[in-house]
Amino acid sequence: MAHYLVTAKRKPDRLGNLLTNLRRNAYASMRPFGRTLTYSLQNARSRQDGLVTWEEEDYCSPPLAQERAAVLDEFFDELDIARVQEGAGWKTIETFPRLFPEFRGGQAGEFDENEGRS
């Protein structure tokens, strides 16, 4: 298993659909990557330059091929993938603001309905 720090250009007109899908756990049951992809996207961070970044675990060659075909290419362009040690990507981006603040850093598919809402 390998871990990657993913950086991508968001498709702004599609992020509302991604958030809706994450709220419904629409990807969690996809095999073999659904739970980890859900967790990664729920915990994705926004960079100051407008790009989105997260750590992803993957077994495929090329990396994230299945995830891109099933989900990622619908919501993001220009994916850059750099191999990292497990957890190192999250550590690198931990101070960046969350892309979707309502999700907490727990298990894939979990979120706090009160967090990030007024």
Biopython code that builds the backbone (N, CA, C, O; Angstrom):
import numpy as np
from Bio.PDB.StructureBuilder import StructureBuilder

atoms = [
    (1, "MET", "N", (0.853, -1.169, 0.000)),
    (1, "MET", "CA", (0.000, 0.000, 0.000)),
    (1, "MET", "C", (0.897, 1.230, 0.000)),
    (1, "MET", "O", (1.921, 1.264, 0.682)),
    (2, "ALA", "N", (0.511, 2.218, -0.755)),
    (2, "ALA", "CA", (1.251, 3.468, -0.840)),
    (2, "ALA", "C", (0.348, 4.618, -0.428)),
    (2, "ALA", "O", (-0.876, 4.532, -0.517)),
    (3, "HIS", "N", (0.965, 5.680, 0.019)),
    (3, "HIS", "CA", (0.243, 6.895, 0.389)),
    (3, "HIS", "C", (0.746, 8.033, -0.481)),
    (3, "HIS", "O", (1.924, 8.108, -0.830)),
    (4, "TYR", "N", (-0.182, 8.915, -0.821)),
    (4, "TYR", "CA", (0.127, 10.023, -1.721)),
    (4, "TYR", "C", (-0.452, 11.311, -1.176)),
    (4, "TYR", "O", (-1.534, 11.326, -0.591)),
    (5, "LEU", "N", (0.286, 12.391, -1.377)),
    (5, "LEU", "CA", (-0.252, 13.723, -1.147)),
    (5, "LEU", "C", (-0.792, 14.182, -2.492)),
    (5, "LEU", "O", (-0.046, 14.323, -3.461)),
    (6, "VAL", "N", (-2.084, 14.409, -2.535)),
    (6, "VAL", "CA", (-2.763, 14.777, -3.772)),
    (6, "VAL", "C", (-3.047, 16.274, -3.720)),
    (6, "VAL", "O", (-3.525, 16.789, -2.709)),
    (7, "THR", "N", (-2.752, 16.960, -4.808)),
    (7, "THR", "CA", (-3.091, 18.365, -4.956)),
    (7, "THR", "C", (-3.852, 18.498, -6.264)),
    (7, "THR", "O", (-3.438, 17.946, -7.283)),
    (8, "ALA", "N", (-4.959, 19.227, -6.243)),
    (8, "ALA", "CA", (-5.812, 19.302, -7.426)),
    (8, "ALA", "C", (-6.483, 20.661, -7.534)),
    (8, "ALA", "O", (-6.659, 21.376, -6.548)),
    (9, "LYS", "N", (-6.845, 20.985, -8.746)),
    (9, "LYS", "CA", (-7.618, 22.198, -9.012)),
    (9, "LYS", "C", (-9.095, 21.830, -8.917)),
    (9, "LYS", "O", (-9.573, 20.938, -9.619)),
    (10, "ARG", "N", (-9.800, 22.520, -8.052)),
    (10, "ARG", "CA", (-11.221, 22.225, -7.873)),
    (10, "ARG", "C", (-12.040, 22.745, -9.058)),
    (10, "ARG", "O", (-11.670, 23.721, -9.709)),
    (11, "LYS", "N", (-13.142, 22.077, -9.314)),
    (11, "LYS", "CA", (-14.140, 22.559, -10.262)),
    (11, "LYS", "C", (-15.214, 23.232, -9.410)),
    (11, "LYS", "O", (-16.095, 22.548, -8.889)),
    (12, "PRO", "N", (-15.159, 24.566, -9.257)),
    (12, "PRO", "CA", (-16.025, 25.260, -8.292)),
    (12, "PRO", "C", (-17.511, 24.987, -8.476)),
    (12, "PRO", "O", (-18.254, 24.925, -7.496)),
    (13, "ASP", "N", (-17.945, 24.827, -9.696)),
    (13, "ASP", "CA", (-19.366, 24.589, -9.934)),
    (13, "ASP", "C", (-19.788, 23.172, -9.562)),
    (13, "ASP", "O", (-20.977, 22.857, -9.618)),
    (14, "ARG", "N", (-18.850, 22.313, -9.186)),
    (14, "ARG", "CA", (-19.160, 20.915, -8.855)),
    (14, "ARG", "C", (-19.019, 20.606, -7.361)),
    (14, "ARG", "O", (-19.457, 19.548, -6.908)),
    (15, "LEU", "N", (-18.415, 21.516, -6.592)),
    (15, "LEU", "CA", (-18.143, 21.210, -5.188)),
    (15, "LEU", "C", (-19.401, 21.026, -4.351)),
    (15, "LEU", "O", (-19.384, 20.259, -3.389)),
    (16, "GLY", "N", (-20.476, 21.697, -4.686)),
    (16, "GLY", "CA", (-21.734, 21.486, -3.971)),
    (16, "GLY", "C", (-22.223, 20.059, -4.120)),
    (16, "GLY", "O", (-22.736, 19.471, -3.168)),
    (17, "ASN", "N", (-22.066, 19.501, -5.312)),
    (17, "ASN", "CA", (-22.457, 18.106, -5.539)),
    (17, "ASN", "C", (-21.555, 17.147, -4.759)),
    (17, "ASN", "O", (-22.019, 16.143, -4.218)),
    (18, "LEU", "N", (-20.259, 17.473, -4.709)),
    (18, "LEU", "CA", (-19.341, 16.631, -3.939)),
    (18, "LEU", "C", (-19.730, 16.651, -2.465)),
    (18, "LEU", "O", (-19.774, 15.601, -1.824)),
    (19, "LEU", "N", (-20.011, 17.822, -1.927)),
    (19, "LEU", "CA", (-20.409, 17.924, -0.524)),
    (19, "LEU", "C", (-21.683, 17.126, -0.260)),
    (19, "LEU", "O", (-21.768, 16.407, 0.736)),
    (20, "THR", "N", (-22.653, 17.245, -1.125)),
    (20, "THR", "CA", (-23.896, 16.476, -0.976)),
    (20, "THR", "C", (-23.600, 14.981, -0.958)),
    (20, "THR", "O", (-24.131, 14.250, -0.121)),
    (21, "ASN", "N", (-22.756, 14.529, -1.877)),
    (21, "ASN", "CA", (-22.406, 13.103, -1.943)),
    (21, "ASN", "C", (-21.665, 12.647, -0.696)),
    (21, "ASN", "O", (-21.895, 11.536, -0.218)),
    (22, "LEU", "N", (-20.775, 13.487, -0.156)),
    (22, "LEU", "CA", (-20.061, 13.130, 1.070)),
    (22, "LEU", "C", (-21.010, 13.078, 2.258)),
    (22, "LEU", "O", (-20.875, 12.207, 3.118)),
    (23, "ARG", "N", (-21.946, 13.976, 2.318)),
    (23, "ARG", "CA", (-22.951, 13.937, 3.395)),
    (23, "ARG", "C", (-23.761, 12.646, 3.352)),
    (23, "ARG", "O", (-24.139, 12.116, 4.396)),
    (24, "ARG", "N", (-24.027, 12.140, 2.158)),
    (24, "ARG", "CA", (-24.811, 10.915, 1.997)),
    (24, "ARG", "C", (-23.945, 9.661, 2.052)),
    (24, "ARG", "O", (-24.460, 8.549, 1.938)),
    (25, "ASN", "N", (-22.637, 9.829, 2.226)),
    (25, "ASN", "CA", (-21.702, 8.695, 2.198)),
    (25, "ASN", "C", (-21.810, 7.917, 0.900)),
    (25, "ASN", "O", (-21.727, 6.689, 0.890)),
    (26, "ALA", "N", (-21.996, 8.642, -0.196)),
    (26, "ALA", "CA", (-22.231, 8.011, -1.497)),
    (26, "ALA", "C", (-21.061, 7.165, -1.982)),
    (26, "ALA", "O", (-21.254, 6.266, -2.800)),
    (27, "TYR", "N", (-19.863, 7.432, -1.498)),
    (27, "TYR", "CA", (-18.689, 6.709, -1.995)),
    (27, "TYR", "C", (-18.208, 5.613, -1.048)),
    (27, "TYR", "O", (-17.414, 4.760, -1.443)),
    (28, "ALA", "N", (-18.677, 5.627, 0.186)),
    (28, "ALA", "CA", (-18.152, 4.728, 1.217)),
    (28, "ALA", "C", (-18.272, 3.254, 0.856)),
    (28, "ALA", "O", (-17.430, 2.457, 1.270)),
    (29, "SER", "N", (-19.278, 2.874, 0.107)),
    (29, "SER", "CA", (-19.464, 1.456, -0.221)),
    (29, "SER", "C", (-18.728, 1.029, -1.495)),
    (29, "SER", "O", (-18.753, -0.151, -1.841)),
    (30, "MET", "N", (-18.080, 1.953, -2.193)),
    (30, "MET", "CA", (-17.333, 1.588, -3.403)),
    (30, "MET", "C", (-16.128, 0.739, -3.016)),
    (30, "MET", "O", (-15.396, 1.075, -2.085)),
    (31, "ARG", "N", (-15.931, -0.338, -3.719)),
    (31, "ARG", "CA", (-14.821, -1.245, -3.439)),
    (31, "ARG", "C", (-13.769, -1.126, -4.512)),
    (31, "ARG", "O", (-14.108, -1.057, -5.693)),
    (32, "PRO", "N", (-12.513, -1.100, -4.145)),
    (32, "PRO", "CA", (-11.954, -1.288, -2.806)),
    (32, "PRO", "C", (-11.605, 0.013, -2.095)),
    (32, "PRO", "O", (-11.036, -0.035, -1.005)),
    (33, "PHE", "N", (-11.917, 1.157, -2.657)),
    (33, "PHE", "CA", (-11.365, 2.424, -2.182)),
    (33, "PHE", "C", (-12.348, 3.362, -1.490)),
    (33, "PHE", "O", (-11.944, 4.437, -1.046)),
    (34, "GLY", "N", (-13.598, 3.003, -1.383)),
    (34, "GLY", "CA", (-14.629, 3.945, -0.958)),
    (34, "GLY", "C", (-14.449, 4.574, 0.405)),
    (34, "GLY", "O", (-14.595, 5.788, 0.551)),
    (35, "ARG", "N", (-14.136, 3.771, 1.404)),
    (35, "ARG", "CA", (-14.006, 4.323, 2.762)),
    (35, "ARG", "C", (-12.817, 5.278, 2.861)),
    (35, "ARG", "O", (-12.929, 6.345, 3.464)),
    (36, "THR", "N", (-11.687, 4.906, 2.276)),
    (36, "THR", "CA", (-10.516, 5.778, 2.373)),
    (36, "THR", "C", (-10.699, 7.042, 1.533)),
    (36, "THR", "O", (-10.267, 8.121, 1.939)),
    (37, "LEU", "N", (-11.325, 6.917, 0.384)),
    (37, "LEU", "CA", (-11.580, 8.100, -0.436)),
    (37, "LEU", "C", (-12.541, 9.046, 0.283)),
    (37, "LEU", "O", (-12.334, 10.259, 0.278)),
    (38, "THR", "N", (-13.582, 8.504, 0.896)),
    (38, "THR", "CA", (-14.531, 9.319, 1.647)),
    (38, "THR", "C", (-13.821, 10.065, 2.763)),
    (38, "THR", "O", (-13.998, 11.273, 2.919)),
    (39, "TYR", "N", (-13.023, 9.353, 3.534)),
    (39, "TYR", "CA", (-12.272, 9.982, 4.620)),
    (39, "TYR", "C", (-11.371, 11.093, 4.081)),
    (39, "TYR", "O", (-11.338, 12.194, 4.632)),
    (40, "SER", "N", (-10.653, 10.805, 3.021)),
    (40, "SER", "CA", (-9.716, 11.779, 2.454)),
    (40, "SER", "C", (-10.420, 13.039, 1.977)),
    (40, "SER", "O", (-9.959, 14.148, 2.246)),
    (41, "LEU", "N", (-11.527, 12.878, 1.277)),
    (41, "LEU", "CA", (-12.243, 14.043, 0.760)),
    (41, "LEU", "C", (-12.933, 14.823, 1.877)),
    (41, "LEU", "O", (-13.016, 16.049, 1.812)),
    (42, "GLN", "N", (-13.423, 14.133, 2.888)),
    (42, "GLN", "CA", (-14.017, 14.831, 4.027)),
    (42, "GLN", "C", (-12.973, 15.671, 4.764)),
    (42, "GLN", "O", (-13.309, 16.685, 5.375)),
    (43, "ASN", "N", (-11.731, 15.258, 4.707)),
    (43, "ASN", "CA", (-10.656, 15.939, 5.418)),
    (43, "ASN", "C", (-9.746, 16.746, 4.506)),
    (43, "ASN", "O", (-8.692, 17.212, 4.940)),
    (44, "ALA", "N", (-10.138, 16.916, 3.249)),
    (44, "ALA", "CA", (-9.345, 17.698, 2.298)),
    (44, "ALA", "C", (-9.171, 19.130, 2.786)),
    (44, "ALA", "O", (-10.011, 19.656, 3.517)),
    (45, "ARG", "N", (-8.084, 19.745, 2.379)),
    (45, "ARG", "CA", (-7.751, 21.103, 2.809)),
    (45, "ARG", "C", (-7.643, 22.032, 1.610)),
    (45, "ARG", "O", (-7.370, 21.603, 0.488)),
    (46, "SER", "N", (-7.862, 23.308, 1.873)),
    (46, "SER", "CA", (-7.739, 24.348, 0.850)),
    (46, "SER", "C", (-6.411, 25.068, 1.036)),
    (46, "SER", "O", (-6.050, 25.460, 2.145)),
    (47, "ARG", "N", (-5.702, 25.231, -0.054)),
    (47, "ARG", "CA", (-4.459, 26.004, -0.013)),
    (47, "ARG", "C", (-4.753, 27.454, -0.356)),
    (47, "ARG", "O", (-5.801, 27.762, -0.925)),
    (48, "GLN", "N", (-3.832, 28.345, -0.012)),
    (48, "GLN", "CA", (-4.016, 29.774, -0.295)),
    (48, "GLN", "C", (-4.098, 30.058, -1.784)),
    (48, "GLN", "O", (-4.716, 31.041, -2.190)),
    (49, "ASP", "N", (-3.486, 29.217, -2.605)),
    (49, "ASP", "CA", (-3.517, 29.429, -4.054)),
    (49, "ASP", "C", (-4.791, 28.892, -4.705)),
    (49, "ASP", "O", (-4.921, 28.915, -5.929)),
    (50, "GLY", "N", (-5.741, 28.405, -3.880)),
    (50, "GLY", "CA", (-7.013, 27.925, -4.406)),
    (50, "GLY", "C", (-7.044, 26.446, -4.720)),
    (50, "GLY", "O", (-8.106, 25.910, -5.036)),
    (51, "LEU", "N", (-5.907, 25.770, -4.643)),
    (51, "LEU", "CA", (-5.885, 24.336, -4.893)),
    (51, "LEU", "C", (-6.358, 23.585, -3.652)),
    (51, "LEU", "O", (-6.382, 24.129, -2.548)),
    (52, "VAL", "N", (-6.730, 22.334, -3.856)),
    (52, "VAL", "CA", (-7.206, 21.468, -2.785)),
    (52, "VAL", "C", (-6.164, 20.367, -2.601)),
    (52, "VAL", "O", (-5.560, 19.910, -3.572)),
    (53, "THR", "N", (-5.956, 19.942, -1.357)),
    (53, "THR", "CA", (-4.958, 18.907, -1.094)),
    (53, "THR", "C", (-5.436, 17.940, -0.019)),
    (53, "THR", "O", (-6.181, 18.318, 0.884)),
    (54, "TRP", "N", (-5.003, 16.696, -0.125)),
    (54, "TRP", "CA", (-5.336, 15.665, 0.852)),
    (54, "TRP", "C", (-4.364, 14.508, 0.701)),
    (54, "TRP", "O", (-3.665, 14.389, -0.306)),
    (55, "GLU", "N", (-4.333, 13.654, 1.723)),
    (55, "GLU", "CA", (-3.540, 12.424, 1.638)),
    (55, "GLU", "C", (-4.480, 11.286, 1.259)),
    (55, "GLU", "O", (-5.605, 11.199, 1.749)),
    (56, "GLU", "N", (-4.004, 10.435, 0.394)),
    (56, "GLU", "CA", (-4.814, 9.308, -0.086)),
    (56, "GLU", "C", (-3.967, 8.045, -0.052)),
    (56, "GLU", "O", (-2.778, 8.079, -0.369)),
    (57, "GLU", "N", (-4.577, 6.940, 0.330)),
    (57, "GLU", "CA", (-3.900, 5.640, 0.264)),
    (57, "GLU", "C", (-4.391, 4.933, -0.992)),
    (57, "GLU", "O", (-5.556, 5.053, -1.371)),
    (58, "ASP", "N", (-3.490, 4.196, -1.633)),
    (58, "ASP", "CA", (-3.866, 3.556, -2.889)),
    (58, "ASP", "C", (-2.992, 2.335, -3.143)),
    (58, "ASP", "O", (-1.853, 2.254, -2.685)),
    (59, "TYR", "N", (-3.557, 1.392, -3.884)),
    (59, "TYR", "CA", (-2.868, 0.158, -4.217)),
    (59, "TYR", "C", (-2.608, 0.035, -5.713)),
    (59, "TYR", "O", (-1.919, -0.894, -6.135)),
    (60, "CYS", "N", (-3.128, 0.927, -6.511)),
    (60, "CYS", "CA", (-3.156, 0.782, -7.972)),
    (60, "CYS", "C", (-1.929, 1.373, -8.657)),
    (60, "CYS", "O", (-1.203, 2.199, -8.105)),
    (61, "SER", "N", (-1.740, 0.913, -9.870)),
    (61, "SER", "CA", (-0.750, 1.503, -10.757)),
    (61, "SER", "C", (-1.430, 1.710, -12.104)),
    (61, "SER", "O", (-1.873, 0.745, -12.726)),
    (62, "PRO", "N", (-1.518, 2.947, -12.558)),
    (62, "PRO", "CA", (-1.018, 4.169, -11.940)),
    (62, "PRO", "C", (-1.846, 4.554, -10.720)),
    (62, "PRO", "O", (-2.996, 4.136, -10.583)),
    (63, "PRO", "N", (-1.250, 5.358, -9.828)),
    (63, "PRO", "CA", (-1.952, 5.740, -8.595)),
    (63, "PRO", "C", (-3.280, 6.445, -8.872)),
    (63, "PRO", "O", (-3.392, 7.270, -9.778)),
    (64, "LEU", "N", (-4.268, 6.098, -8.074)),
    (64, "LEU", "CA", (-5.601, 6.704, -8.067)),
    (64, "LEU", "C", (-6.376, 6.519, -9.375)),
    (64, "LEU", "O", (-7.312, 7.273, -9.642)),
    (65, "ALA", "N", (-6.012, 5.557, -10.172)),
    (65, "ALA", "CA", (-6.706, 5.338, -11.449)),
    (65, "ALA", "C", (-8.193, 5.050, -11.237)),
    (65, "ALA", "O", (-9.037, 5.645, -11.906)),
    (66, "GLN", "N", (-8.514, 4.160, -10.330)),
    (66, "GLN", "CA", (-9.922, 3.826, -10.078)),
    (66, "GLN", "C", (-10.670, 4.998, -9.460)),
    (66, "GLN", "O", (-11.802, 5.289, -9.846)),
    (67, "GLU", "N", (-10.043, 5.665, -8.510)),
    (67, "GLU", "CA", (-10.673, 6.797, -7.837)),
    (67, "GLU", "C", (-10.946, 7.938, -8.822)),
    (67, "GLU", "O", (-11.987, 8.592, -8.761)),
    (68, "ARG", "N", (-10.003, 8.161, -9.719)),
    (68, "ARG", "CA", (-10.186, 9.225, -10.714)),
    (68, "ARG", "C", (-11.354, 8.900, -11.633)),
    (68, "ARG", "O", (-12.199, 9.756, -11.895)),
    (69, "ALA", "N", (-11.403, 7.680, -12.118)),
    (69, "ALA", "CA", (-12.466, 7.287, -13.047)),
    (69, "ALA", "C", (-13.838, 7.333, -12.387)),
    (69, "ALA", "O", (-14.819, 7.724, -13.020)),
    (70, "ALA", "N", (-13.912, 6.938, -11.126)),
    (70, "ALA", "CA", (-15.205, 6.840, -10.443)),
    (70, "ALA", "C", (-15.679, 8.150, -9.822)),
    (70, "ALA", "O", (-16.882, 8.405, -9.768)),
    (71, "VAL", "N", (-14.740, 8.996, -9.346)),
    (71, "VAL", "CA", (-15.141, 10.163, -8.560)),
    (71, "VAL", "C", (-14.317, 11.417, -8.869)),
    (71, "VAL", "O", (-14.873, 12.445, -9.254)),
    (72, "LEU", "N", (-13.030, 11.336, -8.706)),
    (72, "LEU", "CA", (-12.186, 12.531, -8.655)),
    (72, "LEU", "C", (-12.237, 13.402, -9.901)),
    (72, "LEU", "O", (-12.285, 14.627, -9.791)),
    (73, "ASP", "N", (-12.229, 12.800, -11.077)),
    (73, "ASP", "CA", (-12.210, 13.598, -12.307)),
    (73, "ASP", "C", (-13.495, 14.407, -12.508)),
    (73, "ASP", "O", (-13.508, 15.360, -13.287)),
    (74, "GLU", "N", (-14.564, 14.038, -11.817)),
    (74, "GLU", "CA", (-15.806, 14.802, -11.896)),
    (74, "GLU", "C", (-15.699, 16.128, -11.148)),
    (74, "GLU", "O", (-16.371, 17.099, -11.497)),
    (75, "PHE", "N", (-14.855, 16.165, -10.122)),
    (75, "PHE", "CA", (-14.802, 17.320, -9.232)),
    (75, "PHE", "C", (-13.488, 18.097, -9.266)),
    (75, "PHE", "O", (-13.420, 19.227, -8.784)),
    (76, "PHE", "N", (-12.439, 17.487, -9.838)),
    (76, "PHE", "CA", (-11.119, 18.100, -9.819)),
    (76, "PHE", "C", (-10.415, 17.948, -11.163)),
    (76, "PHE", "O", (-10.649, 16.993, -11.904)),
    (77, "ASP", "N", (-9.545, 18.917, -11.460)),
    (77, "ASP", "CA", (-8.665, 18.883, -12.630)),
    (77, "ASP", "C", (-7.222, 18.929, -12.139)),
    (77, "ASP", "O", (-6.953, 19.238, -10.978)),
    (78, "GLU", "N", (-6.320, 18.618, -13.031)),
    (78, "GLU", "CA", (-4.877, 18.810, -12.812)),
    (78, "GLU", "C", (-4.393, 18.185, -11.507)),
    (78, "GLU", "O", (-3.741, 18.852, -10.704)),
    (79, "LEU", "N", (-4.704, 16.921, -11.293)),
    (79, "LEU", "CA", (-4.247, 16.230, -10.101)),
    (79, "LEU", "C", (-2.739, 16.031, -10.135)),
    (79, "LEU", "O", (-2.187, 15.558, -11.129)),
    (80, "ASP", "N", (-2.084, 16.395, -9.049)),
    (80, "ASP", "CA", (-0.666, 16.147, -8.863)),
    (80, "ASP", "C", (-0.549, 15.172, -7.702)),
    (80, "ASP", "O", (-1.129, 15.401, -6.641)),
    (81, "ILE", "N", (0.185, 14.102, -7.888)),
    (81, "ILE", "CA", (0.256, 13.037, -6.901)),
    (81, "ILE", "C", (1.718, 12.811, -6.523)),
    (81, "ILE", "O", (2.546, 12.505, -7.380)),
    (82, "ALA", "N", (2.032, 12.966, -5.227)),
    (82, "ALA", "CA", (3.397, 12.770, -4.745)),
    (82, "ALA", "C", (3.391, 11.727, -3.635)),
    (82, "ALA", "O", (2.619, 11.840, -2.682)),
    (83, "ARG", "N", (4.232, 10.730, -3.748)),
    (83, "ARG", "CA", (4.290, 9.666, -2.746)),
    (83, "ARG", "C", (4.829, 10.220, -1.433)),
    (83, "ARG", "O", (5.791, 10.989, -1.415)),
    (84, "VAL", "N", (4.188, 9.815, -0.326)),
    (84, "VAL", "CA", (4.593, 10.231, 1.022)),
    (84, "VAL", "C", (4.510, 9.036, 1.962)),
    (84, "VAL", "O", (3.887, 8.025, 1.638)),
    (85, "GLN", "N", (5.131, 9.154, 3.110)),
    (85, "GLN", "CA", (4.964, 8.164, 4.167)),
    (85, "GLN", "C", (3.569, 8.329, 4.761)),
    (85, "GLN", "O", (3.030, 9.435, 4.786)),
    (86, "GLU", "N", (2.993, 7.245, 5.233)),
    (86, "GLU", "CA", (1.661, 7.308, 5.826)),
    (86, "GLU", "C", (1.602, 8.375, 6.921)),
    (86, "GLU", "O", (2.404, 8.368, 7.855)),
    (87, "GLY", "N", (0.640, 9.291, 6.791)),
    (87, "GLY", "CA", (0.439, 10.355, 7.770)),
    (87, "GLY", "C", (1.249, 11.618, 7.495)),
    (87, "GLY", "O", (0.906, 12.687, 7.999)),
    (88, "ALA", "N", (2.309, 11.515, 6.710)),
    (88, "ALA", "CA", (3.160, 12.681, 6.440)),
    (88, "ALA", "C", (2.424, 13.745, 5.640)),
    (88, "ALA", "O", (2.634, 14.939, 5.856)),
    (89, "GLY", "N", (1.564, 13.324, 4.717)),
    (89, "GLY", "CA", (0.783, 14.283, 3.945)),
    (89, "GLY", "C", (-0.165, 15.062, 4.839)),
    (89, "GLY", "O", (-0.256, 16.286, 4.746)),
    (90, "TRP", "N", (-0.876, 14.341, 5.710)),
    (90, "TRP", "CA", (-1.798, 15.006, 6.635)),
    (90, "TRP", "C", (-1.041, 15.975, 7.534)),
    (90, "TRP", "O", (-1.521, 17.077, 7.801)),
    (91, "LYS", "N", (0.133, 15.576, 8.001)),
    (91, "LYS", "CA", (0.933, 16.435, 8.868)),
    (91, "LYS", "C", (1.335, 17.715, 8.127)),
    (91, "LYS", "O", (1.316, 18.800, 8.709)),
    (92, "THR", "N", (1.694, 17.591, 6.865)),
    (92, "THR", "CA", (2.117, 18.728, 6.055)),
    (92, "THR", "C", (0.997, 19.757, 5.888)),
    (92, "THR", "O", (1.261, 20.959, 5.848)),
    (93, "ILE", "N", (-0.238, 19.295, 5.792)),
    (93, "ILE", "CA", (-1.353, 20.195, 5.467)),
    (93, "ILE", "C", (-2.277, 20.474, 6.644)),
    (93, "ILE", "O", (-3.319, 21.104, 6.465)),
    (94, "GLU", "N", (-1.924, 20.021, 7.838)),
    (94, "GLU", "CA", (-2.830, 20.110, 8.986)),
    (94, "GLU", "C", (-3.233, 21.537, 9.349)),
    (94, "GLU", "O", (-4.292, 21.728, 9.946)),
    (95, "THR", "N", (-2.443, 22.527, 9.017)),
    (95, "THR", "CA", (-2.797, 23.906, 9.372)),
    (95, "THR", "C", (-3.634, 24.599, 8.302)),
    (95, "THR", "O", (-4.125, 25.705, 8.527)),
    (96, "PHE", "N", (-3.802, 23.977, 7.162)),
    (96, "PHE", "CA", (-4.613, 24.566, 6.096)),
    (96, "PHE", "C", (-6.095, 24.456, 6.464)),
    (96, "PHE", "O", (-6.489, 23.504, 7.137)),
    (97, "PRO", "N", (-6.913, 25.406, 6.037)),
    (97, "PRO", "CA", (-8.347, 25.321, 6.335)),
    (97, "PRO", "C", (-9.002, 24.135, 5.616)),
    (97, "PRO", "O", (-8.613, 23.763, 4.509)),
    (98, "ARG", "N", (-9.985, 23.570, 6.268)),
    (98, "ARG", "CA", (-10.712, 22.441, 5.678)),
    (98, "ARG", "C", (-11.525, 22.909, 4.472)),
    (98, "ARG", "O", (-12.086, 24.005, 4.475)),
    (99, "LEU", "N", (-11.580, 22.076, 3.457)),
    (99, "LEU", "CA", (-12.425, 22.349, 2.306)),
    (99, "LEU", "C", (-13.888, 22.290, 2.727)),
    (99, "LEU", "O", (-14.688, 23.130, 2.315)),
    (100, "PHE", "N", (-14.238, 21.304, 3.543)),
    (100, "PHE", "CA", (-15.594, 21.137, 4.060)),
    (100, "PHE", "C", (-15.527, 21.126, 5.592)),
    (100, "PHE", "O", (-15.374, 20.063, 6.194)),
    (101, "PRO", "N", (-15.638, 22.294, 6.221)),
    (101, "PRO", "CA", (-15.437, 22.396, 7.672)),
    (101, "PRO", "C", (-16.393, 21.563, 8.517)),
    (101, "PRO", "O", (-16.090, 21.287, 9.677)),
    (102, "GLU", "N", (-17.527, 21.157, 7.980)),
    (102, "GLU", "CA", (-18.494, 20.425, 8.813)),
    (102, "GLU", "C", (-18.034, 19.020, 9.175)),
    (102, "GLU", "O", (-18.555, 18.434, 10.124)),
    (103, "PHE", "N", (-17.083, 18.470, 8.451)),
    (103, "PHE", "CA", (-16.620, 17.118, 8.748)),
    (103, "PHE", "C", (-15.499, 17.167, 9.765)),
    (103, "PHE", "O", (-14.628, 18.034, 9.704)),
    (104, "ARG", "N", (-15.527, 16.243, 10.687)),
    (104, "ARG", "CA", (-14.439, 16.153, 11.665)),
    (104, "ARG", "C", (-13.469, 15.077, 11.203)),
    (104, "ARG", "O", (-13.737, 14.383, 10.223)),
    (105, "GLY", "N", (-12.379, 14.933, 11.877)),
    (105, "GLY", "CA", (-11.328, 14.007, 11.460)),
    (105, "GLY", "C", (-11.517, 12.582, 11.939)),
    (105, "GLY", "O", (-10.527, 11.868, 12.098)),
    (106, "GLY", "N", (-12.741, 12.133, 12.176)),
    (106, "GLY", "CA", (-12.989, 10.779, 12.678)),
    (106, "GLY", "C", (-12.981, 9.737, 11.578)),
    (106, "GLY", "O", (-12.265, 9.868, 10.585)),
    (107, "GLN", "N", (-13.765, 8.727, 11.760)),
    (107, "GLN", "CA", (-13.857, 7.627, 10.808)),
    (107, "GLN", "C", (-14.496, 8.080, 9.509)),
    (107, "GLN", "O", (-15.273, 9.034, 9.489)),
    (108, "ALA", "N", (-14.168, 7.398, 8.433)),
    (108, "ALA", "CA", (-14.760, 7.708, 7.138)),
    (108, "ALA", "C", (-16.273, 7.634, 7.250)),
    (108, "ALA", "O", (-16.824, 6.679, 7.798)),
    (109, "GLY", "N", (-16.927, 8.640, 6.732)),
    (109, "GLY", "CA", (-18.376, 8.656, 6.737)),
    (109, "GLY", "C", (-18.986, 9.354, 7.941)),
    (109, "GLY", "O", (-20.197, 9.570, 7.986)),
    (110, "GLU", "N", (-18.149, 9.712, 8.927)),
    (110, "GLU", "CA", (-18.671, 10.398, 10.102)),
    (110, "GLU", "C", (-18.495, 11.895, 9.963)),
    (110, "GLU", "O", (-17.498, 12.358, 9.410)),
    (111, "PHE", "N", (-19.445, 12.644, 10.456)),
    (111, "PHE", "CA", (-19.288, 14.086, 10.553)),
    (111, "PHE", "C", (-20.186, 14.616, 11.648)),
    (111, "PHE", "O", (-21.184, 13.997, 12.020)),
    (112, "ASP", "N", (-19.810, 15.774, 12.154)),
    (112, "ASP", "CA", (-20.568, 16.425, 13.206)),
    (112, "ASP", "C", (-21.537, 17.396, 12.571)),
    (112, "ASP", "O", (-21.113, 18.385, 11.972)),
    (113, "GLU", "N", (-22.825, 17.141, 12.687)),
    (113, "GLU", "CA", (-23.826, 17.960, 12.043)),
    (113, "GLU", "C", (-23.823, 19.404, 12.539)),
    (113, "GLU", "O", (-24.285, 20.301, 11.834)),
    (114, "ASN", "N", (-23.304, 19.635, 13.750)),
    (114, "ASN", "CA", (-23.296, 20.982, 14.297)),
    (114, "ASN", "C", (-22.015, 21.740, 13.997)),
    (114, "ASN", "O", (-22.001, 22.969, 14.056)),
    (115, "GLU", "N", (-20.931, 21.028, 13.675)),
    (115, "GLU", "CA", (-19.664, 21.683, 13.425)),
    (115, "GLU", "C", (-19.712, 22.443, 12.106)),
    (115, "GLU", "O", (-20.141, 21.898, 11.089)),
    (116, "GLY", "N", (-19.282, 23.676, 12.118)),
    (116, "GLY", "CA", (-19.192, 24.464, 10.901)),
    (116, "GLY", "C", (-20.505, 25.063, 10.439)),
    (116, "GLY", "O", (-20.573, 25.629, 9.348)),
    (117, "ARG", "N", (-21.540, 24.951, 11.240)),
    (117, "ARG", "CA", (-22.835, 25.523, 10.869)),
    (117, "ARG", "C", (-23.223, 26.577, 11.885)),
    (117, "ARG", "O", (-22.860, 26.479, 13.058)),
    (118, "SER", "N", (-23.956, 27.577, 11.444)),
    (118, "SER", "CA", (-24.403, 28.610, 12.380)),
    (118, "SER", "C", (-25.834, 28.375, 12.792)),
    (118, "SER", "O", (-26.384, 29.145, 13.579)),
]
sb = StructureBuilder()
sb.init_structure("model")
sb.init_model(0)
sb.init_chain("A")
sb.init_seg("    ")
for serial, (resi, resn, name, xyz) in enumerate(atoms, 1):
    if name == "N":
        sb.init_residue(resn, " ", resi, " ")
    sb.init_atom(name, np.array(xyz, "f"), 0.0, 1.0, " ", f" {name:<3s}", serial, name[0])
structure = sb.get_structure()
